[in-house]
Amino acid sequence: MFDLPGNSELARLLEAFHAEGKIIAAVCHGPAGLIGARRQNGEPLIKGVTLTSYTYEEEVAAKLDKEVPFILENRLKELGGNFVARENKADHVERDIQFITGQNPNSSTSVARSVLAALEKQFQPLLNVVGTELASARLVAEFAVKTFIENIDVNESGEMFVSSLDEGIVYRLGDGQPTAVAQVDKAAGLAFDQNGRLLIGSSVGSKAPGIYRLGPNGVEMVVSMSGAVFLNGLTHLTGSRYLVADSYRGLIWEVDVAAGSHRIWIEHPALATNADPFHPAPQYFPGVNGIKLYGGQVYASSTQQQKLVRIGLNNDSSAGTLEVWMTNINLDDFAFDEKGNLYGSTHVYNNVVRIDPERRVTIIAGLDQGVAGSTAVAFGRSAHDLHSLYVTTNGGMSAPPDGGIQPGRIVRLEVGVSGYFGKH
């Protein structure tokens, strides 16, 4: 705090490390060393970088706020850093491509693990987890090995519908075994329209990408979308308007199933994939992925960037301001409960997590509960499963667990609370 900010030799080394794409890591007050470094255009090195350090609240709690020459959190914000603070003494790490920072000494081990993973081009450790509370689990259905069950939705009658991406099949499950009810090339996103009919997103090499609808007479296309790439998460917006995440174009579409029209609802760098040289497979990982409405705002997971963003709604339901609500969380699909907790599938991490409104992460299911390659989640809606969370898996096709790829599954977790199905 006293010598590093003005150290010209340190600034020179950091500038060279940045230009060469090397890892830059610091913990606690260590990010003070980043203050004097500049980019080639003269801007602060940390401008636009998501990072953390010893926080203002921690300085006050330790009675150091009057001893240090400046408040580090404030200075990093002044230089344009996207500063993220957690509760005092939290084991908290932020990673933004080559920058890895920890909040306090309790974060030191996690910073080291994150640096090692980056250097070895492995998946980042699941950071900022506060504990494990395993839910009761029951197998609902099992598919053949290498069946990529992509998405799930459940209607008020208790029927489940799941999409099998590579097969291009939508299955229905009631009281019996899965039954194929629709053949849609590269079926992915699922949602029900206001009349209870199933909407299906089709893309990723599909001959006719767009939104399809399953009716009593079969499947019909309702919105043709020639510019779409990977129509993934799908959720109701208002009236006949829906939002659908395009995971490889890095944007969210708005589709009107009554008018048969579509337009870009929002396009933002936080929704796209980035050229992360430390990611094991950046070109294959989706950008914006799951999408849900909660509390009058749109939440979306940005998987490859490991972010959860929140987007405000204008009066006409157009997109408002986007903010990064959470970082370092690898979410695929997710759902909210009535108390505001978020339940998410983590896909390559082979588990399911619960995130409370304070953004604390708890693991509620893992390999022993049968959720290898967890891809999507949905709450039950009938009287017999209101407190149940259904999870789909691909058996670990994207990152095989020890022992190899497992069958694709639907697993029912008892979470003790009802899902959120509020009107928006």
PyMOL commands that set and color helices and strands:
alter all, ss='L'
color gray80, all
select helices_A, chain A and resi 8-19+30-34+56-61+72-78+105-119+269-271+367-369
alter helices_A, ss='H'
color red, helices_A
select strands_A, chain A and resi 24-27+50-51+82-83+93-96+99-102+129-132+136-145+149-154+160-164+169-173+179-183+187-192+198-202+210-215+218-224+231-238+241-246+251-256+261-267+288-294+297-302+307-313+319-327+334-336+342-345+352-355+361-365+374-379+388-393+407-414
alter strands_A, ss='S'
color yellow, strands_A
deselect
rebuild
show_as cartoon
